């Protein structure tokens, strides 16, 4: 998302949840005001049909605002913005037509005030430029319909004053909304820059510990089998048939471990961590991740973080059944890469010298990538999270509201089904076809030694 | 990245954004008022509106200044000039003979609404409501006075009243509404952090696996392909080299050269101070750490724990200073002491004026550290930030790798040192003016150190120990 099109809702979904009551409040003000103004100024109305249409259109605009701003429908998109503004403008025009020729005052017309209020309500949801532009267009229309009615106004002032009144009623709240949107987005972006810097620094702090842990883990794994075997072999100085068989077996084992490790996605890491957390809390559990096609690797950083936080919240929720969590990823988008074990199921474990010749070829080679499919209309990865949560549905929803608020902004089409005790959350990630090549970036972070990816002849490291 | 605002920034940020919105609302109202006055004075031509034009321009200029610097004097000046302007505007416009039938004209509301939209100094919903209420009352009084001097009948101004009520409603809603998901924000922050760590870890894993592949797996395959019988020279050399690689710390160099060349910092990462800082970072505080982090490993477990809790309390205090993004922690050590300084560029306070609400600082920080024989010094001035220096006695510790004899020697030395109590310097002799208002993201830990703070640069760290 570009900086120009940032909104508070996209940058800080949780903060926007707190501002949600404003939308229905403004919508009800708009609806009540248009009804009251119509009733009180009956005498000015020439065309009751247009007057009715005006109230209906304004009501529809208010309804659009409420529906589009609802947390369940986040994020508020440009189409809804356009629909709302168009309905409000139509309401205003109908109102003016209904009293054309007998409009006594501009200031008591509900149109400009309602448009102003509705555009003000967009502040947390829409980019400031679009709010300001909508306000500018509406005020131009207001001036255009006010000037020709000069003859009917009861106060004898220059007609420009009437135009100023109607335009100000739209522009003042719109400018306020745009200024809020601009200011809050800048503040959040500034904070995110700080936070980003802090996160990088914090990661760097733990770098040494992490590197040592990785090495220790590898060495510990070898110490139980491979190292004694090789040391013994070196000591004896001769190779027996049994040694050859054992070497083949060990190579297959090592290979299997390496493949499993390299195939771990962030989702496996999240599951491992949550499993450890559950054990720590005294309720060891079973978390299942079903992602045979490694679709998880195509997820973006914000999607990964939001999903991890959601899974963490579920596991920590009261009434959570530690054996119930299943996370599954399916979809229509081409798999990120075929799982090596699935792609070559027939390959036997190398037990003979001939077979082992092919062993050192590690997976994740570029050759294993499927040919890019013809661009499908919708390339989706669908993640399904199922869990058993023994809580009243109302509480489940309250618990998940903030997390789903974030999920809705970074994913599409979020579906939540609560049937006590079972809970199913499904959402889609639309994969950008242009970005497909960059998608599997996670496993091959920069500076990955060539030995892993390329099918070069193995080399010795000194 | 959907990393929303942390709790401690919400109030100030919302307050700034709402003030900005109010100012723009006010400016548009004033622009409307100005244009209307100009239109009215052009046709029919009158002179009486000229003063009003000047007053509106002045009010607009003051509002623009207020939008830039939200200070109390500017707020008050704006309210006063606004009231005068409202009076002039109302009497000038309604004073036009036979034009307006009553006072409840939208035109009349324009300067009044601009006055309500003062968006004054300070953060917090209640202060905002207070300023707006003052603006509303001043506007109503000025307008009523002006209307009473004109023949036009006075009617309640619905526009101003509704605007006022709406603004107050929004400010109360934004300021007082409990943000849903207060716990969710740290969780998401944590998830972003974990993801970042995972990427680095994955990178290390991949490199380790590459090495594993190049050495172990290749060697096993060579053995598997060998012919039974005596080993060839090539195979033997390969095996020897692989075993050597696996035994050596070569691995670490291959996985992460930077770690291999730098000293380990596990002592820092396992210290309670680090964990306290880590918790505060989850809550959205940006903490910069400089200095001799490893020296914290010298603290005994109890001191470590207590120091961690004290640092946490200091950072909680920073969080409570709404609007502060960063704090700085400087760690320092000499032969006898380990000190931690927590600095922020926040609001600051006068220690003499602190009431019972400063229990945290007095109880959780001072008592805690003093019980362990340490000292606490606080420098703070309103508007100039706060610095808290926590010093704890910590005997030099010898590294585990050093020979037993050397260890004994050092232990004896530590014992002889122990009875000498570490007398903390009195805070009065330390006016560290340079540190009271710390520069944000300052990295110089030694430069402006208070007089009693140890300078590790020229003192060899005891952990280096004697060479056997």
Interface residues (C-beta under 8 A of the other chain):
Chain A: X10 X11 X12 X13 X14 X15 X17 X18 X19 X21 X22 X25 X29 X106 X107 X123 X154 X155 X156 X157 X158 X160 X161 X164 X165 X167 X168 X169 X171 X172 X173 X175 X176 X177 X178 X179 X180 X182 X183 X184 X187 X188 X191 X192 X194 X195 X196 X197 X198 X199 X200 X201 X202 X203 X205 X206 X207 X208 X209 X210 X211 X212 X214 X215 X217 X218 X219 X222 X226 X227 X230 X231 X233 X234 X237 X238 X239 X240 X241 X243 X244 X245 X247 X248 X250 X251 X254 X255 X258 X261 X262 X266 X269 X273 X301 X302 X304 X305 X306 X308 X309 X312 X313 X350 X352 X353 X356 X357 X359 X360 X362 X401 X402 X403 X405 X406 X409 X410 X442 X443 X444 X445 X446 X447 X448 X449 X451 X452 X458 X459 X460 X461 X462
Chain B: X1 X2 X3 X4 X5 X6 X9 X10 X13 X14 X16 X17 X18 X20 X21 X22 X23 X24 X25 X27 X28 X29 X31 X32 X35 X36 X39 X40 X42 X43 X99 X100 X101 X105 X106 X107 X110 X113 X117 X159 X166 X169 X170 X173 X174 X177 X178 X179 X180 X181 X183 X184 X185 X187 X188 X189 X190 X191 X192 X193 X194 X195 X196 X197 X198 X199 X200 X201 X202 X203 X204 X205 X206 X207 X208 X209 X210 X211 X212 X213 X214 X215 X216 X217 X218 X219 X220 X221 X223 X224 X225 X226 X227 X228 X229 X230 X231 X235 X236 X238 X239 X240 X241 X242 X243 X245 X246 X249 X250 X251 X252 X254 X255 X256 X258 X259 X260 X262 X264 X265 X266 X268 X269 X278 X281 X284 X286 X287 X288 X289 X325 X326
